[in-house]
Each structure stands twice: as structure tokens, then as C-alpha cells.
Amino acid sequence: MSASSRLLMAMSTSPLVAAASYLGLSVVLLFVVVSSLADIVGRRSEVAASAVLLEQLEGPRPRANAAAGQEAMPTGSAYLEGATVRLPAPPCCNACRAR
């Protein structure tokens, strides 16, 4: 007899072996579920930390309770948004510099 047929015969004839196998399989599956949930919770905390870091990188937000007469700081990056200032191109050679 092969090992698999012996195991099948032991499980079908002995309720103790079958119960132990069922219990072992249940413990393994429970461990997989708990470790998956722990991984999901860990990823959620990483996403929350990334969102906080992104808010810090985007710049300060205007204060809601700013005193009268004070202007709120603009939001966003000054380098990527809004009007741009055009500067003259640098001269390409000495002849251009003389002009």
C-alpha cells in the first residue's frame, strides 16, 4: 500500500485521526486569514502615512480663522502653477553679448 492509501484508510477508520487532521487544517487556514488581515491593516496605515506626507509636500493650506487684513498663503506649488515670468535667453556667443 502507498502512503496516501494508508492515510485515507486511517482517516476513514479512525475518528481521532480524522478529527486531528480537521483541526490541523482549521488552524492553518485560521493563521492564513489572520496574517492576511494583519497585512491589510498594515497597508492601510502605510497609505494613511503617505497621504499625510503628500499633504505636507503640497504646501500649507490657508487658515480658516485668518485675521482680517491678512492674506492667506496660496496653496500648491509655486513652480508648477500660475503665471510664469519670461526671462531673456542668455547670449550664445561673444558677438551676441556685444549687442
Secondary structure, DSSP 8 states (H G I E B T S, - for coil): --HHHHHHHHHHH-HHHHHHHHHHHHHHHHHHHHHHHHHHHHHHHHHHHHHHHHHHHH-----TT--TT------S-TTTSS---------SSHHHHH-
